Amino acid sequence: MQMNSLNRRKDSMSDQDHEARQTFALASMGHVAYHQWAEQARREHRFNIARLFDALSAARLARAGNAFLRLGLVRSTAENVASAFSGAVIGEIGADRITGVTPFARELLARAQRAIGEGRDLRASELGDLFVCATCGEICEGKLDGACQRCGAVPEAHKAFRAIEAMGTLGPHAIMAFLEQTEDALRTLVAGLDDDLLSRRMDDATPSLKELIGHLADMDAIFRQRAWLLLETNRPTLPPAHPPTLESAAAYRDQPIDVVLDAYHATRTQTLNLLRGLTSAAWHREGYHEVYGVINLLHQANWLISHERAHLVEMAQIRHDLIAADRRYNETSVANIVVTGSNEGE
């Protein structure tokens, strides 16, 4: 009888695994189909239909991503690089036939493997700007010179993945709008919650809301130091050391929320004062970073915003989960706390 129960559990797990693989395959194909249909709609100037296809493409991508996670195929970056190179099996197809499909792709993945083996990211000297042909998918590195060597597509038909744009492409006005609104978003997130709840961790791996706000304050101070160097020094070399980790923000847990918010307010006020009124030339002042290469102030500001935006989403989820687990509170809307409407460019 115990054996029958074990067999039923195995069969159930096998059925769930098969369903996840099937969902991944079908949703991935749907994502590509809707994306291509959206591109065609834009070519025909049917922009609302394109927008519909984009939304449906994103929905299929989310379903594919969820199935991929259920299959246990997202692990550490080191394991993911290994899988991309030659590892995991998805359905009946080896991942290397889906990922490292060309000799050059495998060379790039091999570089990543070497860096991972040394416990670090790829350095700027190890990975140049990348350009992908939108027609055939050919990748080239460094400088885009002429038409695609594989299919003859013009340079304009390539998508660039430049180091200087890797953190985002928001321009000065959008950057300032985001930085000016984050404090209000944080105060909205903590409104109505007592210090005990704000100090509470959902589990050992999830920081408290106080720790996250303190972490954002620490990161803002690091950004301001880098911004000052870029503005006041001619092509400085920025410190390669990693910024403060979440673990270093543990001390904020024991502080009253007003103290934590005041710490964020103080550093963000100084940062805004440093950045207000800068000319376009100032925003484009360059420095050198070991990982990112030649970067400018726009790059570093986008780096800060990308970091804050991700944590704001995380905090909104933590707030929701805390309230759901505590009967003293009723859920209230915190819609639009994450600034997502900023326009890219200048």
C-alpha positions as a Markdown table, in Angstrom:
| # | Residue | x | y | z |
|---|---|---|---|---|
| 1 | Met | 0.0 | 0.0 | 0.0 |
| 2 | Gln | 2.9 | 2.3 | 0.9 |
| 3 | Met | 4.5 | 1.5 | -2.5 |
| 4 | Asn | 1.3 | 2.3 | -4.3 |
| 5 | Ser | 1.1 | 5.7 | -2.6 |
| 6 | Leu | 4.8 | 6.4 | -3.6 |
| 7 | Asn | 4.1 | 5.4 | -7.2 |
| 8 | Arg | 1.1 | 7.7 | -7.3 |
| 9 | Arg | 3.2 | 10.6 | -6.0 |
| 10 | Lys | 5.9 | 9.8 | -8.7 |
| 11 | Asp | 3.2 | 9.7 | -11.4 |
| 12 | Ser | 1.8 | 13.0 | -10.2 |
| 13 | Met | 5.2 | 14.6 | -10.2 |
| 14 | Ser | 5.8 | 13.2 | -13.7 |
| 15 | Asp | 2.5 | 14.6 | -14.9 |
| 16 | Gln | 3.3 | 18.0 | -13.5 |
| 17 | Asp | 6.7 | 18.0 | -15.0 |
| 18 | His | 5.3 | 17.0 | -18.4 |
| 19 | Glu | 2.7 | 19.8 | -18.1 |
| 20 | Ala | 5.3 | 22.3 | -17.3 |
| 21 | Arg | 7.5 | 21.3 | -20.2 |
| 22 | Gln | 4.5 | 21.5 | -22.6 |
| 23 | Thr | 3.5 | 24.9 | -21.2 |
| 24 | Phe | 7.1 | 26.2 | -21.6 |
| 25 | Ala | 7.3 | 25.0 | -25.2 |
| 26 | Leu | 3.9 | 26.3 | -26.3 |
| 27 | Ala | 4.1 | 29.6 | -24.4 |
| 28 | Ser | 7.6 | 30.3 | -25.8 |
| 29 | Met | 6.3 | 29.7 | -29.3 |
| 30 | Gly | 3.3 | 32.0 | -28.6 |
| 31 | His | 5.7 | 34.7 | -27.3 |
| 32 | Val | 7.7 | 34.7 | -30.5 |
| 33 | Ala | 4.5 | 34.6 | -32.7 |
| 34 | Tyr | 2.9 | 37.5 | -31.0 |
| 35 | His | 6.1 | 39.5 | -31.0 |
| 36 | Gln | 6.5 | 39.0 | -34.8 |
| 37 | Trp | 2.9 | 39.8 | -35.4 |
| 38 | Ala | 3.3 | 43.0 | -33.4 |
| 39 | Glu | 6.3 | 44.0 | -35.5 |
| 40 | Gln | 4.2 | 43.4 | -38.7 |
| 41 | Ala | 1.4 | 45.5 | -37.3 |
| 42 | Arg | 3.8 | 48.4 | -36.7 |
| 43 | Arg | 5.0 | 48.2 | -40.3 |
| 44 | Glu | 1.4 | 48.5 | -41.4 |
| 45 | His | 1.0 | 51.5 | -38.9 |
| 46 | Arg | -1.7 | 49.6 | -36.9 |
| 47 | Phe | -0.2 | 50.6 | -33.6 |
| 48 | Asn | -3.1 | 49.6 | -31.3 |
| 49 | Ile | -3.1 | 46.1 | -32.8 |
| 50 | Ala | 0.7 | 46.1 | -32.3 |
| 51 | Arg | 0.1 | 47.1 | -28.6 |
| 52 | Leu | -2.4 | 44.3 | -28.2 |
| 53 | Phe | 0.1 | 41.8 | -29.7 |
| 54 | Asp | 2.8 | 43.1 | -27.4 |
| 55 | Ala | 0.6 | 42.6 | -24.4 |
| 56 | Leu | -0.2 | 39.0 | -25.5 |
| 57 | Ser | 3.5 | 38.4 | -26.2 |
| 58 | Ala | 4.3 | 39.5 | -22.7 |
| 59 | Ala | 1.6 | 37.3 | -21.2 |
| 60 | Arg | 3.0 | 34.3 | -23.0 |
| 61 | Leu | 6.5 | 35.1 | -21.9 |
| 62 | Ala | 5.3 | 35.3 | -18.3 |
| 63 | Arg | 3.7 | 31.8 | -18.6 |
| 64 | Ala | 6.8 | 30.4 | -20.3 |
| 65 | Gly | 9.0 | 31.9 | -17.5 |
| 66 | Asn | 6.8 | 30.5 | -14.8 |
| 67 | Ala | 6.9 | 27.0 | -16.3 |
| 68 | Phe | 10.7 | 27.3 | -16.7 |
| 69 | Leu | 11.0 | 28.1 | -13.0 |
| 70 | Arg | 8.7 | 25.1 | -12.1 |
| 71 | Leu | 11.0 | 22.8 | -14.0 |
| 72 | Gly | 13.9 | 23.9 | -11.7 |
| 73 | Leu | 15.9 | 25.2 | -14.6 |
| 74 | Val | 16.8 | 28.6 | -13.0 |
| 75 | Arg | 19.7 | 28.1 | -10.6 |
| 76 | Ser | 22.8 | 30.1 | -9.7 |
| 77 | Thr | 24.4 | 32.2 | -12.5 |
| 78 | Ala | 27.3 | 29.8 | -12.5 |
| 79 | Glu | 24.9 | 26.8 | -13.1 |
| 80 | Asn | 22.9 | 28.8 | -15.7 |
| 81 | Val | 26.0 | 29.7 | -17.7 |
| 82 | Ala | 27.0 | 26.0 | -17.6 |
| 83 | Ser | 23.5 | 25.0 | -18.8 |
| 84 | Ala | 23.6 | 27.6 | -21.5 |
| 85 | Phe | 26.9 | 26.1 | -22.7 |
| 86 | Ser | 26.1 | 22.4 | -22.6 |
| 87 | Gly | 23.9 | 21.5 | -19.7 |
| 88 | Ala | 20.2 | 21.2 | -19.0 |
| 89 | Val | 17.6 | 19.3 | -21.1 |
| 90 | Ile | 14.4 | 21.0 | -21.9 |
| 91 | Gly | 11.8 | 18.6 | -23.1 |
| 92 | Glu | 13.8 | 16.3 | -25.4 |
| 93 | Ile | 16.1 | 19.0 | -26.6 |
| 94 | Gly | 19.5 | 19.8 | -25.0 |
| 95 | Ala | 19.8 | 23.4 | -23.8 |
| 96 | Asp | 23.1 | 23.8 | -25.8 |
| 97 | Arg | 21.0 | 23.4 | -29.0 |
| 98 | Ile | 18.8 | 26.3 | -27.9 |
| 99 | Thr | 21.4 | 28.6 | -26.4 |
| 100 | Gly | 25.0 | 28.2 | -27.5 |
| 101 | Val | 24.0 | 27.5 | -31.1 |
| 102 | Thr | 27.0 | 29.2 | -32.9 |
| 103 | Pro | 30.7 | 28.9 | -32.3 |
| 104 | Phe | 30.9 | 32.6 | -31.4 |
| 105 | Ala | 28.0 | 32.3 | -28.9 |
| 106 | Arg | 29.8 | 29.4 | -27.3 |
| 107 | Glu | 33.0 | 31.5 | -27.1 |
| 108 | Leu | 31.1 | 34.3 | -25.3 |
| 109 | Leu | 29.6 | 31.7 | -22.9 |
| 110 | Ala | 33.1 | 30.3 | -22.3 |
| 111 | Arg | 34.3 | 33.7 | -21.3 |
| 112 | Ala | 31.4 | 33.9 | -18.8 |
| 113 | Gln | 32.3 | 30.5 | -17.4 |
| 114 | Arg | 35.9 | 31.6 | -16.8 |
| 115 | Ala | 34.7 | 34.8 | -15.0 |
| 116 | Ile | 32.2 | 32.8 | -12.9 |
| 117 | Gly | 35.0 | 30.3 | -12.0 |
| 118 | Glu | 36.9 | 33.2 | -10.6 |
| 119 | Gly | 33.9 | 34.4 | -8.6 |
| 120 | Arg | 33.2 | 37.6 | -10.6 |
| 121 | Asp | 31.4 | 39.3 | -13.4 |
| 122 | Leu | 32.9 | 39.7 | -16.9 |
| 123 | Arg | 35.0 | 42.8 | -17.0 |
| 124 | Ala | 34.7 | 45.5 | -19.7 |
| 125 | Ser | 38.0 | 44.3 | -21.2 |
| 126 | Glu | 36.5 | 40.9 | -21.6 |
| 127 | Leu | 33.2 | 41.8 | -23.3 |
| 128 | Gly | 32.8 | 44.6 | -25.8 |
| 129 | Asp | 29.6 | 46.1 | -27.1 |
| 130 | Leu | 27.4 | 43.5 | -28.8 |
| 131 | Phe | 25.2 | 43.9 | -31.9 |
| 132 | Val | 22.5 | 41.4 | -32.9 |
| 133 | Cys | 21.2 | 41.3 | -36.5 |
| 134 | Ala | 17.4 | 41.5 | -36.2 |
| 135 | Thr | 17.1 | 39.5 | -39.5 |
| 136 | Cys | 19.2 | 36.4 | -38.9 |
| 137 | Gly | 20.4 | 36.7 | -35.2 |
| 138 | Glu | 24.1 | 36.9 | -36.0 |
| 139 | Ile | 26.1 | 38.4 | -33.2 |
| 140 | Cys | 29.1 | 40.7 | -33.6 |
| 141 | Glu | 31.2 | 42.3 | -30.9 |
| 142 | Gly | 33.1 | 45.6 | -30.6 |
| 143 | Lys | 32.2 | 47.8 | -33.5 |
| 144 | Leu | 29.5 | 47.4 | -36.0 |
| 145 | Asp | 31.2 | 47.8 | -39.4 |
| 146 | Gly | 29.0 | 47.5 | -42.5 |
| 147 | Ala | 26.3 | 45.0 | -43.3 |
| 148 | Cys | 25.7 | 41.7 | -41.5 |
| 149 | Gln | 28.3 | 39.2 | -42.8 |
| 150 | Arg | 25.8 | 36.4 | -42.6 |
| 151 | Cys | 22.7 | 37.8 | -44.3 |
| 152 | Gly | 23.7 | 41.2 | -45.6 |
| 153 | Ala | 21.3 | 43.2 | -43.4 |
| 154 | Val | 22.2 | 46.9 | -43.0 |
| 155 | Pro | 23.7 | 48.2 | -39.7 |
| 156 | Glu | 20.4 | 49.9 | -38.9 |
| 157 | Ala | 18.8 | 46.5 | -38.7 |
| 158 | His | 20.9 | 45.5 | -35.7 |
| 159 | Lys | 20.0 | 45.8 | -32.0 |
| 160 | Ala | 22.8 | 47.2 | -29.9 |
| 161 | Phe | 23.7 | 45.9 | -26.4 |
| 162 | Arg | 26.2 | 48.5 | -25.3 |
| 163 | Ala | 27.8 | 48.6 | -21.9 |
| 164 | Ile | 27.1 | 52.3 | -21.4 |
| 165 | Glu | 23.3 | 51.6 | -21.9 |
| 166 | Ala | 23.2 | 48.3 | -20.0 |
| 167 | Met | 21.5 | 49.9 | -16.9 |
| 168 | Gly | 18.9 | 51.8 | -18.9 |
| 169 | Thr | 18.5 | 54.8 | -21.2 |
| 170 | Leu | 16.6 | 57.3 | -19.2 |
| 171 | Gly | 17.7 | 60.9 | -19.8 |
| 172 | Pro | 18.2 | 63.7 | -17.2 |
| 173 | His | 14.5 | 64.8 | -17.0 |
| 174 | Ala | 13.2 | 61.2 | -16.5 |
| 175 | Ile | 16.0 | 60.5 | -14.0 |
| 176 | Met | 15.2 | 63.6 | -11.9 |
| 177 | Ala | 11.5 | 62.8 | -12.0 |
| 178 | Phe | 12.1 | 59.3 | -10.6 |
| 179 | Leu | 14.6 | 60.4 | -8.0 |
| 180 | Glu | 12.3 | 63.1 | -6.8 |
| 181 | Gln | 9.3 | 60.7 | -6.3 |
| 182 | Thr | 11.0 | 57.7 | -4.6 |
| 183 | Glu | 10.8 | 59.1 | -1.1 |
| 184 | Asp | 7.0 | 59.7 | -1.4 |
| 185 | Ala | 6.7 | 56.1 | -2.7 |
| 186 | Leu | 8.6 | 54.8 | 0.4 |
| 187 | Arg | 6.4 | 56.8 | 2.8 |
| 188 | Thr | 3.3 | 55.4 | 1.1 |
| 189 | Leu | 4.6 | 51.9 | 1.5 |
| 190 | Val | 5.0 | 52.2 | 5.2 |
| 191 | Ala | 2.0 | 54.3 | 6.0 |
| 192 | Gly | -0.3 | 52.8 | 8.6 |
| 193 | Leu | 2.1 | 50.0 | 9.6 |
| 194 | Asp | 3.6 | 49.8 | 13.0 |
| 195 | Asp | 7.3 | 49.4 | 13.8 |
| 196 | Asp | 6.9 | 45.8 | 14.7 |
| 197 | Leu | 5.5 | 44.9 | 11.3 |
| 198 | Leu | 8.1 | 47.1 | 9.5 |
| 199 | Ser | 10.9 | 45.2 | 11.3 |
| 200 | Arg | 9.4 | 41.8 | 10.6 |
| 201 | Arg | 10.9 | 39.4 | 8.1 |
| 202 | Met | 8.6 | 37.0 | 6.2 |
| 203 | Asp | 11.4 | 34.4 | 6.3 |
| 204 | Asp | 15.2 | 34.2 | 6.8 |
| 205 | Ala | 15.8 | 35.0 | 3.1 |
| 206 | Thr | 13.5 | 38.1 | 3.0 |
| 207 | Pro | 14.6 | 41.4 | 4.5 |
| 208 | Ser | 12.3 | 43.6 | 6.4 |
| 209 | Leu | 10.9 | 46.8 | 5.0 |
| 210 | Lys | 13.1 | 48.9 | 7.3 |
| 211 | Glu | 16.2 | 47.1 | 6.0 |
| 212 | Leu | 15.3 | 47.7 | 2.4 |
| 213 | Ile | 14.7 | 51.4 | 3.0 |
| 214 | Gly | 18.1 | 51.6 | 4.8 |
| 215 | His | 19.7 | 49.7 | 2.0 |
| 216 | Leu | 18.3 | 52.3 | -0.5 |
| 217 | Ala | 19.7 | 55.1 | 1.6 |
| 218 | Asp | 23.2 | 53.4 | 1.6 |
| 219 | Met | 23.1 | 52.9 | -2.1 |
| 220 | Asp | 22.1 | 56.5 | -2.7 |
| 221 | Ala | 25.1 | 57.7 | -0.8 |
| 222 | Ile | 27.4 | 55.5 | -2.9 |
| 223 | Phe | 25.8 | 56.8 | -6.1 |
| 224 | Arg | 26.4 | 60.4 | -4.9 |
| 225 | Gln | 30.0 | 59.7 | -4.2 |
| 226 | Arg | 30.5 | 58.4 | -7.8 |
| 227 | Ala | 28.5 | 61.2 | -9.3 |
| 228 | Trp | 30.7 | 63.8 | -7.5 |
| 229 | Leu | 33.8 | 62.0 | -8.8 |
| 230 | Leu | 32.5 | 62.1 | -12.3 |
| 231 | Leu | 31.6 | 65.8 | -12.1 |
| 232 | Glu | 34.7 | 67.0 | -10.3 |
| 233 | Thr | 37.4 | 64.8 | -11.7 |
| 234 | Asn | 38.6 | 64.4 | -15.3 |
| 235 | Arg | 37.8 | 60.9 | -16.4 |
| 236 | Pro | 38.1 | 59.3 | -12.9 |
| 237 | Thr | 38.5 | 55.6 | -12.3 |
| 238 | Leu | 35.5 | 54.6 | -10.2 |
| 239 | Pro | 36.0 | 52.2 | -7.3 |
| 240 | Pro | 35.4 | 48.7 | -8.5 |
| 241 | Ala | 34.3 | 47.5 | -5.0 |
| 242 | His | 30.8 | 46.3 | -4.7 |
| 243 | Pro | 28.3 | 48.7 | -3.1 |
| 244 | Pro | 26.7 | 47.9 | 0.3 |
| 245 | Thr | 24.9 | 44.6 | 0.5 |
| 246 | Leu | 21.5 | 44.0 | 2.1 |
| 247 | Glu | 23.2 | 42.2 | 4.9 |
| 248 | Ser | 24.9 | 45.4 | 5.9 |
| 249 | Ala | 21.5 | 47.1 | 6.3 |
| 250 | Ala | 20.5 | 44.8 | 9.2 |
| 251 | Ala | 21.1 | 47.6 | 11.7 |
| 252 | Tyr | 18.2 | 49.5 | 10.4 |
| 253 | Arg | 15.8 | 46.9 | 11.7 |
| 254 | Asp | 16.2 | 48.1 | 15.3 |
| 255 | Gln | 15.7 | 51.7 | 14.5 |
| 256 | Pro | 12.3 | 53.6 | 14.5 |
| 257 | Ile | 10.9 | 54.0 | 11.0 |
| 258 | Asp | 11.0 | 57.8 | 11.3 |
| 259 | Val | 14.8 | 57.5 | 11.8 |
| 260 | Val | 15.2 | 55.2 | 8.8 |
| 261 | Leu | 13.1 | 57.5 | 6.6 |
| 262 | Asp | 15.0 | 60.5 | 7.8 |
| 263 | Ala | 18.3 | 58.8 | 6.8 |
| 264 | Tyr | 16.9 | 58.2 | 3.3 |
| 265 | His | 15.5 | 61.8 | 3.1 |
| 266 | Ala | 18.9 | 63.3 | 4.1 |
| 267 | Thr | 20.9 | 61.4 | 1.5 |
| 268 | Arg | 18.4 | 61.9 | -1.3 |
| 269 | Thr | 18.1 | 65.6 | -0.7 |
| 270 | Gln | 21.9 | 65.9 | -1.0 |
| 271 | Thr | 21.8 | 63.8 | -4.2 |
| 272 | Leu | 19.1 | 66.0 | -5.8 |
| 273 | Asn | 20.9 | 69.2 | -4.9 |
| 274 | Leu | 24.0 | 67.8 | -6.6 |
| 275 | Leu | 22.2 | 66.9 | -9.8 |
| 276 | Arg | 19.7 | 69.8 | -10.2 |
| 277 | Gly | 20.6 | 72.2 | -13.0 |
| 278 | Leu | 23.3 | 70.1 | -14.6 |
| 279 | Thr | 24.0 | 70.7 | -18.2 |
| 280 | Ser | 23.8 | 68.0 | -20.8 |
| 281 | Ala | 27.6 | 68.0 | -21.0 |
| 282 | Ala | 27.8 | 67.4 | -17.2 |
| 283 | Trp | 25.4 | 64.4 | -17.5 |
| 284 | His | 27.7 | 63.0 | -20.2 |
| 285 | Arg | 31.0 | 63.4 | -18.2 |
| 286 | Glu | 32.8 | 60.1 | -18.4 |
| 287 | Gly | 34.8 | 57.9 | -16.1 |
| 288 | Tyr | 36.1 | 54.3 | -16.2 |
| 289 | His | 34.8 | 51.3 | -14.3 |
| 290 | Glu | 36.5 | 47.9 | -14.3 |
| 291 | Val | 33.2 | 46.1 | -15.0 |
| 292 | Tyr | 31.3 | 48.6 | -17.1 |
| 293 | Gly | 34.2 | 50.2 | -19.0 |
| 294 | Val | 33.9 | 53.8 | -20.1 |
| 295 | Ile | 30.6 | 55.1 | -18.5 |
| 296 | Asn | 29.0 | 58.5 | -17.8 |
| 297 | Leu | 26.8 | 60.0 | -15.2 |
| 298 | Leu | 23.7 | 59.0 | -17.1 |
| 299 | His | 24.8 | 55.3 | -16.8 |
| 300 | Gln | 25.3 | 55.6 | -13.1 |
| 301 | Ala | 22.0 | 57.3 | -12.5 |
| 302 | Asn | 20.2 | 54.6 | -14.6 |
| 303 | Trp | 22.1 | 52.0 | -12.4 |
| 304 | Leu | 20.6 | 53.6 | -9.3 |
| 305 | Ile | 17.1 | 53.8 | -10.7 |
| 306 | Ser | 17.2 | 50.2 | -11.9 |
| 307 | His | 18.2 | 49.1 | -8.4 |
| 308 | Glu | 15.6 | 51.2 | -6.7 |
| 309 | Arg | 12.7 | 50.2 | -9.0 |
| 310 | Ala | 13.4 | 46.5 | -8.4 |
| 311 | His | 13.4 | 47.0 | -4.6 |
| 312 | Leu | 10.2 | 49.1 | -4.7 |
| 313 | Val | 8.4 | 46.3 | -6.5 |
| 314 | Glu | 9.8 | 43.8 | -3.9 |
| 315 | Met | 8.7 | 46.1 | -1.1 |
| 316 | Ala | 5.2 | 46.4 | -2.4 |
| 317 | Gln | 4.9 | 42.6 | -2.5 |
| 318 | Ile | 6.4 | 42.3 | 1.1 |
| 319 | Arg | 3.9 | 44.9 | 2.3 |
| 320 | His | 1.0 | 42.9 | 0.7 |
| 321 | Asp | 2.2 | 39.6 | 2.2 |
| 322 | Leu | 2.7 | 41.1 | 5.7 |
| 323 | Ile | -0.8 | 42.6 | 5.8 |
| 324 | Ala | -2.3 | 39.4 | 4.5 |
| 325 | Ala | -0.6 | 37.5 | 7.3 |
| 326 | Asp | -1.7 | 39.9 | 10.0 |
| 327 | Arg | -5.4 | 40.2 | 10.8 |
| 328 | Arg | -4.9 | 43.6 | 12.5 |
| 329 | Tyr | -4.6 | 45.2 | 9.1 |
| 330 | Asn | -6.8 | 45.6 | 6.0 |
| 331 | Glu | -5.2 | 45.8 | 2.6 |
| 332 | Thr | -5.2 | 49.3 | 1.2 |
| 333 | Ser | -4.2 | 50.3 | -2.3 |
| 334 | Val | -0.6 | 51.4 | -3.0 |
| 335 | Ala | -1.0 | 51.7 | -6.7 |
| 336 | Asn | 1.5 | 53.6 | -8.7 |
| 337 | Ile | 4.2 | 53.6 | -6.0 |
| 338 | Val | 6.7 | 52.4 | -8.6 |
| 339 | Val | 7.6 | 55.1 | -11.1 |
| 340 | Thr | 7.2 | 53.4 | -14.4 |
| 341 | Gly | 6.0 | 56.2 | -16.7 |
| 342 | Ser | 9.3 | 58.0 | -17.2 |
| 343 | Asn | 10.2 | 58.5 | -20.8 |
| 344 | Glu | 13.5 | 57.3 | -22.1 |
| 345 | Gly | 16.0 | 59.6 | -23.8 |
| 346 | Glu | 16.7 | 63.2 | -23.0 |
